[in-house]
Amino acid sequence: MTVPVAVLRLPRGPDGSSRGFDPNSPRFQALGPSSLPSRACENPANLELEQETRVVMRERYLRSLVAMVGQPVNFVMYEKVNVTALFGASDIDILNFQVSGLQTPLGIQREALLRCSDIIAYSFEI
């Protein structure tokens, strides 16, 4: 049985024709592929092994995102703030999480976007 994956459509970007963030912004470039240097470039066999390992890790991460949809998730944010919410979706670049019923120390938000750069860790029951 196939499980649909929720995708959050972001508003138009700063250049008017794209969605999401400005690719020239420091934040976007810090999260780009150039921020993940490979130490295996000298040896092609090591490079292939590293790429295969990254593929496996990325697939596991994406499967965990699919498993989180509709589940209560505990997020640990900066300044040791713990919040809980029902996970809804991630944008295509996995820069933001859409959540419902966000329980914060100040109260409950019906709907919210959490920036992944503000999240230190998250957990959920399988």
Backbone as a printed PyTorch tensor [residue, N CA C, xyz], in Angstrom:
tensor([[[ 0.8460, -1.1810,  0.0000],
         [ 0.0000,  0.0000,  0.0000],
         [ 0.8890,  1.2410,  0.0000]],

        [[ 0.6030,  2.1640, -0.8610],
         [ 1.3920,  3.3920, -0.9220],
         [ 0.8380,  4.4110,  0.0620]],

        [[ 1.7290,  5.1520,  0.6490],
         [ 1.3580,  6.1850,  1.6140],
         [ 1.6630,  7.5370,  0.9940]],

        [[ 0.6650,  8.4220,  0.8760],
         [ 0.9470,  9.7410,  0.3090],
         [ 1.8360, 10.5530,  1.2390]],

        [[ 2.7130, 11.3280,  0.6480],
         [ 3.6160, 12.1910,  1.4050],
         [ 3.1160, 13.6220,  1.2820]],

        [[ 2.8950, 14.2420,  2.4170],
         [ 2.4300, 15.6280,  2.4150],
         [ 3.5880, 16.5570,  2.0770]],

        [[ 3.3420, 17.5060,  1.1910],
         [ 4.3580, 18.4800,  0.8070],
         [ 3.7780, 19.8690,  1.0080]],

        [[ 4.5130, 20.6980,  1.6860],
         [ 4.0830, 22.0660,  1.9550],
         [ 4.5850, 22.9720,  0.8480]],

        [[ 3.6870, 23.6910,  0.2030],
         [ 4.0830, 24.6340, -0.8420],
         [ 4.3660, 25.9760, -0.1900]],

        [[ 5.5810, 26.4460, -0.3620],
         [ 5.9600, 27.7330,  0.2010],
         [ 5.5150, 28.8680, -0.7150]],

        [[ 5.3660, 30.0650, -0.1730],
         [ 5.0120, 31.2070, -1.0210],
         [ 6.1480, 31.5420, -1.9740]],

        [[ 5.8590, 32.4140, -2.9070],
         [ 6.8810, 32.8210, -3.8810],
         [ 8.1020, 33.3870, -3.1680]],

        [[ 9.2650, 33.0770, -3.7230],
         [10.5250, 33.5330, -3.1460],
         [10.8030, 34.9850, -3.4630]],

        [[11.9450, 35.4950, -3.0240],
         [12.2590, 36.9110, -3.1940],
         [12.4120, 37.3490, -4.6400]],

        [[12.7590, 36.4260, -5.5390],
         [12.9220, 36.8380, -6.9330],
         [11.6060, 36.7840, -7.7050]],

        [[10.5240, 36.3150, -7.0650],
         [ 9.2080, 36.3350, -7.6910],
         [ 8.8810, 35.1370, -8.5520]],

        [[ 9.8690, 34.3840, -9.0040],
         [ 9.5700, 33.2450, -9.8700],
         [ 9.8600, 31.9050, -9.2020]],

        [[10.4840, 31.9210, -8.0400],
         [10.8210, 30.6660, -7.3800],
         [10.0030, 30.5140, -6.1080]],

        [[10.0920, 29.3390, -5.5260],
         [ 9.4420, 29.0940, -4.2450],
         [10.5270, 28.8770, -3.2030]],

        [[10.2670, 29.3220, -2.0020],
         [11.2150, 29.0560, -0.9320],
         [12.1450, 30.2170, -0.6720]],

        [[13.4120, 29.8950, -0.5240],
         [14.3770, 30.8830, -0.0740],
         [15.2750, 31.3330, -1.2110]],

        [[15.8450, 32.4970, -1.0390],
         [16.7720, 33.0490, -2.0130],
         [18.0360, 32.1960, -2.0410]],

        [[18.3950, 31.6090, -3.2110],
         [19.5840, 30.7560, -3.2660],
         [20.8840, 31.5070, -3.0100]],

        [[20.8500, 32.8330, -3.0270],
         [22.0530, 33.6130, -2.7510],
         [22.1840, 33.9950, -1.2820]],

        [[21.1810, 33.6370, -0.4760],
         [21.2350, 34.0080,  0.9360],
         [22.2760, 33.1590,  1.6630]],

        [[22.8970, 33.7090,  2.7010],
         [23.8940, 32.9480,  3.4630],
         [23.3090, 31.6750,  4.0680]],

        [[22.0420, 31.7480,  4.5020],
         [21.4130, 30.5740,  5.1150],
         [21.2660, 29.4480,  4.1100]],

        [[20.8020, 29.7750,  2.9050],
         [20.6210, 28.7560,  1.8740],
         [21.9610, 28.1450,  1.4960]],

        [[22.9680, 28.9790,  1.3260],
         [24.2760, 28.4680,  0.9250],
         [24.9230, 27.6390,  2.0260]],

        [[24.6380, 27.9730,  3.2820],
         [25.1840, 27.1760,  4.3820],
         [24.5870, 25.7800,  4.4010]],

        [[23.3520, 25.6460,  3.9150],
         [22.6880, 24.3460,  3.8960],
         [22.8910, 23.5990,  2.5900]],

        [[23.5820, 24.2140,  1.6270],
         [23.7700, 23.5990,  0.3150],
         [24.7600, 22.4530,  0.3340]],

        [[24.8730, 21.7440, -0.8010],
         [25.7560, 20.5810, -0.8640],
         [27.2240, 20.9160, -0.6410]],

        [[27.6260, 22.1550, -0.8970],
         [29.0290, 22.5080, -0.6920],
         [29.3920, 22.5610,  0.7860]],

        [[28.3830, 22.5400,  1.6760],
         [28.6780, 22.5480,  3.1050],
         [28.9990, 21.1540,  3.6280]],

        [[28.9100, 20.1450,  2.7590],
         [29.2080, 18.7720,  3.1490],
         [30.4420, 18.2830,  2.4070]],

        [[31.6160, 18.6970,  2.8210],
         [32.8160, 18.3010,  2.0880],
         [33.0730, 16.8070,  2.2130]],

        [[33.5600, 16.2350,  1.1530],
         [33.8820, 14.8150,  1.1370],
         [35.3700, 14.6370,  1.3630]],

        [[35.7110, 13.7480,  2.2950],
         [37.1170, 13.4610,  2.5530],
         [37.6150, 12.3230,  1.6700]],

        [[36.7200, 11.7210,  0.8770],
         [37.0850, 10.5370,  0.1080],
         [37.4000, 10.8560, -1.3420]],

        [[37.6000, 12.1230, -1.6760],
         [37.8050, 12.5080, -3.0730],
         [39.0940, 11.9510, -3.6600]],

        [[40.0880, 11.6800, -2.8190],
         [41.3640, 11.2020, -3.3420],
         [41.2390,  9.8100, -3.9510]],

        [[40.4340,  8.9530, -3.3470],
         [40.3040,  7.5700, -3.7830],
         [38.8920,  7.3280, -4.3160]],

        [[38.7420,  6.9460, -5.6020],
         [37.4030,  6.7220, -6.1640],
         [36.6110,  5.6370, -5.4370]],

        [[37.2730,  4.6180, -4.9280],
         [36.5620,  3.5580, -4.2040],
         [35.9710,  4.1020, -2.9060]],

        [[36.7410,  4.9390, -2.2070],
         [36.2290,  5.5500, -0.9800],
         [35.0820,  6.5050, -1.2730]],

        [[35.1790,  7.2260, -2.3720],
         [34.1240,  8.1570, -2.7560],
         [32.8240,  7.4080, -3.0260]],

        [[32.9070,  6.2990, -3.7390],
         [31.7030,  5.5100, -4.0380],
         [31.0870,  4.9490, -2.7580]],

        [[31.9150,  4.4690, -1.8550],
         [31.4120,  3.9500, -0.5800],
         [30.7360,  5.0600,  0.2250]],

        [[31.3470,  6.2430,  0.2500],
         [30.7560,  7.3670,  0.9740],
         [29.4180,  7.7680,  0.3570]],

        [[29.3380,  7.7880, -0.9650],
         [28.0850,  8.1450, -1.6290],
         [26.9960,  7.1240, -1.3250]],

        [[27.3370,  5.8480, -1.3360],
         [26.3510,  4.8110, -1.0120],
         [25.8650,  4.9580,  0.4280]],

        [[26.7820,  5.2600,  1.3220],
         [26.4120,  5.4540,  2.7230],
         [25.4800,  6.6510,  2.8740]],

        [[25.7730,  7.7350,  2.1770],
         [24.9050,  8.9210,  2.2310],
         [23.5160,  8.6210,  1.6690]],

        [[23.4510,  7.8120,  0.6150],
         [22.1580,  7.4420,  0.0330],
         [21.3250,  6.6870,  1.0600]],

        [[21.9340,  5.7270,  1.7420],
         [21.2230,  4.9380,  2.7520],
         [20.7480,  5.8390,  3.8900]],

        [[21.6150,  6.7260,  4.3640],
         [21.2410,  7.6170,  5.4640],
         [20.1170,  8.5630,  5.0540]],

        [[20.1780,  9.1100,  3.8430],
         [19.1210, 10.0210,  3.3840],
         [17.7950,  9.2840,  3.2460]],

        [[17.8340,  8.0680,  2.7110],
         [16.5980,  7.2920,  2.5610],
         [15.9750,  7.0020,  3.9230]],

        [[16.7810,  6.6460,  4.9030],
         [16.2630,  6.4020,  6.2560],
         [15.6320,  7.6640,  6.8310]],

        [[16.2850,  8.8000,  6.6210],
         [15.7560, 10.0600,  7.1390],
         [14.4170, 10.3960,  6.4790]],

        [[14.3410, 10.2470,  5.1620],
         [13.0910, 10.5500,  4.4630],
         [11.9790,  9.5990,  4.8900]],

        [[12.3000,  8.3340,  5.1110],
         [11.2970,  7.3840,  5.6050],
         [10.8270,  7.7720,  7.0070]],

        [[11.7300,  8.3020,  7.8210],
         [11.3160,  8.7390,  9.1560],
         [10.3640,  9.9290,  9.0660]],

        [[10.5810, 10.8220,  8.0940],
         [ 9.6530, 11.9460,  7.9060],
         [ 8.2660, 11.4500,  7.5250]],

        [[ 8.2060, 10.4540,  6.6500],
         [ 6.9120,  9.8870,  6.2510],
         [ 6.2320,  9.2370,  7.4550]],

        [[ 7.0070,  8.5460,  8.2910],
         [ 6.4430,  7.8870,  9.4700],
         [ 5.9320,  8.8930, 10.4970]],

        [[ 6.4630, 10.1070, 10.5110],
         [ 6.0640, 11.1210, 11.4930],
         [ 4.7330, 11.7840, 11.1690]],

        [[ 4.2700, 11.7110,  9.9260],
         [ 3.0530, 12.4250,  9.5240],
         [ 1.8770, 11.9820, 10.3940]],

        [[ 1.2370, 12.9550, 11.0300],
         [ 0.0800, 12.6910, 11.8750],
         [ 0.4190, 12.1970, 13.2700]],

        [[ 1.6930, 12.0930, 13.5980],
         [ 2.1300, 11.5980, 14.9040],
         [ 2.5200, 12.7660, 15.8070]],

        [[ 2.3270, 12.6090, 17.1270],
         [ 2.8480, 13.6270, 18.0420],
         [ 4.3730, 13.5370, 18.0990]],

        [[ 5.0270, 14.6700, 17.9410],
         [ 6.4900, 14.7240, 17.9060],
         [ 6.9620, 15.7170, 18.9640]],

        [[ 7.9970, 15.3360, 19.6950],
         [ 8.6190, 16.2210, 20.6810],
         [ 9.8300, 16.8720, 20.0350]],

        [[ 9.8790, 18.1920, 20.0650],
         [10.9850, 18.9460, 19.4840],
         [11.7760, 19.6140, 20.6020]],

        [[13.0930, 19.5200, 20.5250],
         [13.9760, 20.2630, 21.4260],
         [14.5340, 21.4180, 20.6090]],

        [[14.1950, 22.6330, 21.0340],
         [14.6030, 23.8280, 20.3160],
         [15.7810, 24.4820, 21.0490]],

        [[16.3170, 25.5420, 20.4520],
         [17.3710, 26.3010, 21.1180],
         [16.8730, 26.8510, 22.4440]],

        [[17.7820, 27.1700, 23.3260],
         [17.4870, 27.6610, 24.6770],
         [16.7670, 26.6000, 25.5110]],

        [[16.9380, 25.3290, 25.1550],
         [16.3790, 24.1860, 25.8890],
         [14.8620, 24.2510, 25.9980]],

        [[14.2040, 24.7630, 24.9920],
         [12.7480, 24.8190, 24.9510],
         [12.2430, 23.5240, 24.3310]],

        [[11.3360, 22.8430, 25.0350],
         [10.7240, 21.6210, 24.5260],
         [ 9.2960, 21.9290, 24.1140]],

        [[ 8.9390, 21.5420, 22.8970],
         [ 7.5840, 21.7330, 22.3960],
         [ 7.0970, 20.4120, 21.8080]],

        [[ 5.7830, 20.2490, 21.7570],
         [ 5.1650, 19.0500, 21.2040],
         [ 4.1170, 19.4780, 20.1990]],

        [[ 4.0140, 18.7230, 19.1000],
         [ 3.0250, 19.0400, 18.0700],
         [ 2.7690, 17.8090, 17.2190]],

        [[ 1.6650, 17.8510, 16.4670],
         [ 1.3970, 16.8240, 15.4620],
         [ 2.1210, 17.2200, 14.1890]],

        [[ 2.9640, 16.3280, 13.6940],
         [ 3.7340, 16.6170, 12.4850],
         [ 2.8100, 16.5520, 11.2810]],

        [[ 2.9290, 17.5460, 10.3950],
         [ 2.0950, 17.5790,  9.2010],
         [ 2.8740, 17.3410,  7.9300]],

        [[ 3.9080, 18.1490,  7.6960],
         [ 4.6340, 18.0690,  6.4280],
         [ 5.9760, 18.7740,  6.5550]],

        [[ 6.7830, 18.5610,  5.5330],
         [ 8.0620, 19.2440,  5.3990],
         [ 8.0920, 19.8790,  4.0240]],

        [[ 8.7780, 21.0110,  3.9010],
         [ 8.9220, 21.5570,  2.5560],
         [ 9.9350, 20.7090,  1.7920]],

        [[10.0380, 20.9360,  0.5080],
         [10.8180, 20.0530, -0.3500],
         [12.3050, 20.0570, -0.0080]],

        [[12.8150, 21.1550,  0.5360],
         [14.2290, 21.2400,  0.9050],
         [14.4800, 20.8330,  2.3540]],

        [[13.4300, 20.4630,  3.0570],
         [13.4810, 20.0890,  4.4730],
         [14.1170, 21.2150,  5.2960]],

        [[13.6480, 22.4140,  5.0520],
         [14.0890, 23.5770,  5.8180],
         [13.0500, 23.9880,  6.8550]],

        [[11.7960, 23.5500,  6.6630],
         [10.6990, 23.9030,  7.5650],
         [ 9.8110, 22.6890,  7.7860]],

        [[ 9.2520, 22.5860,  8.9960],
         [ 8.2520, 21.5680,  9.3100],
         [ 6.9320, 22.2740,  9.5720]],

        [[ 5.8510, 21.7720,  8.9920],
         [ 4.5130, 22.2720,  9.2900],
         [ 3.9460, 21.3690, 10.3730]],

        [[ 3.4620, 21.9600, 11.4640],
         [ 2.9240, 21.1970, 12.5810],
         [ 1.5640, 21.7620, 12.9810]],

        [[ 0.7830, 20.9400, 13.6820],
         [-0.5280, 21.3470, 14.1960],
         [-0.5490, 21.1470, 15.7060]],

        [[-1.3050, 21.9810, 16.3880],
         [-1.4400, 21.8530, 17.8350],
         [-0.1200, 21.9870, 18.5640]],

        [[ 0.6540, 22.9870, 18.2030],
         [ 1.9770, 23.1980, 18.8020],
         [ 1.8220, 23.6520, 20.2520]],

        [[ 2.2940, 22.8260, 21.1780],
         [ 2.2140, 23.1360, 22.6070],
         [ 3.5430, 23.7370, 23.0470]],

        [[ 3.5090, 25.0270, 23.3480],
         [ 4.7090, 25.7540, 23.7670],
         [ 4.5500, 26.1690, 25.2280]],

        [[ 5.6230, 26.6290, 25.8540],
         [ 5.4910, 27.1310, 27.2310],
         [ 4.5210, 28.3140, 27.3440]],

        [[ 4.3050, 29.0420, 26.2550],
         [ 3.4070, 30.2030, 26.2910],
         [ 1.9700, 29.8740, 25.9170]],

        [[ 1.7080, 28.6820, 25.4030],
         [ 0.3610, 28.3240, 25.0050],
         [ 0.3650, 27.3960, 23.8020]],

        [[-0.8050, 27.2580, 23.1880],
         [-0.9740, 26.3370, 22.0600],
         [-1.2520, 27.1300, 20.7890]],

        [[-0.5190, 26.8080, 19.7290],
         [-0.7530, 27.3780, 18.3990],
         [-1.4390, 26.3110, 17.5530]],

        [[-2.5470, 26.6710, 16.8910],
         [-3.2530, 25.6800, 16.0660],
         [-2.3860, 25.1700, 14.9340]],

        [[-1.7360, 26.0590, 14.2090],
         [-0.8650, 25.6990, 13.0830],
         [ 0.4190, 26.5050, 13.2020]],

        [[ 1.5320, 25.9010, 12.7990],
         [ 2.8100, 26.6130, 12.8900],
         [ 3.8150, 26.0240, 11.9130]],

        [[ 4.7980, 26.8350, 11.5560],
         [ 5.9640, 26.3870, 10.7920],
         [ 7.1660, 26.4550, 11.7190]],

        [[ 7.8880, 25.3450, 11.8170],
         [ 9.1170, 25.3170, 12.6020],
         [10.2960, 25.3100, 11.6410]],

        [[11.2190, 26.2290, 11.8370],
         [12.4240, 26.2360, 11.0080],
         [13.3430, 25.1220, 11.4960]],

        [[13.7830, 24.2880, 10.5910],
         [14.6540, 23.1710, 10.9730],
         [15.9600, 23.6590, 11.5750]],

        [[16.4010, 24.8440, 11.1910],
         [17.6400, 25.3790, 11.7560],
         [17.4850, 25.7350, 13.2360]],

        [[16.2410, 25.8560, 13.7310],
         [15.9980, 26.1500, 15.1420],
         [15.8210, 24.8880, 15.9800]],

        [[15.7470, 23.7340, 15.3240],
         [15.5030, 22.4670, 16.0130],
         [16.8370, 21.7830, 16.2950]],

        [[17.0430, 21.4200, 17.5540],
         [18.2510, 20.6800, 17.9210],
         [18.0160, 19.1870, 17.7480]],

        [[16.8530, 18.7000, 18.2100],
         [16.5320, 17.2750, 18.1060],
         [15.0230, 17.1160, 18.1200]],

        [[14.5580, 15.9890, 17.6180],
         [13.1420, 15.6580, 17.7350],
         [13.0000, 14.1570, 17.8990]],

        [[11.8810, 13.7480, 18.5050],
         [11.6370, 12.3220, 18.7200],
         [10.1490, 12.0540, 18.6120]],

        [[ 9.8280, 10.8060, 18.2630],
         [ 8.4380, 10.3880, 18.1740],
         [ 8.3690,  8.8870, 18.3880]],

        [[ 7.1910,  8.4050, 18.7980],
         [ 6.9740,  6.9720, 19.0250],
         [ 6.6960,  6.2850, 17.7000]],

        [[ 7.2880,  5.1150, 17.5260],
         [ 7.0560,  4.3520, 16.2830],
         [ 5.8680,  3.4410, 16.4630]]])
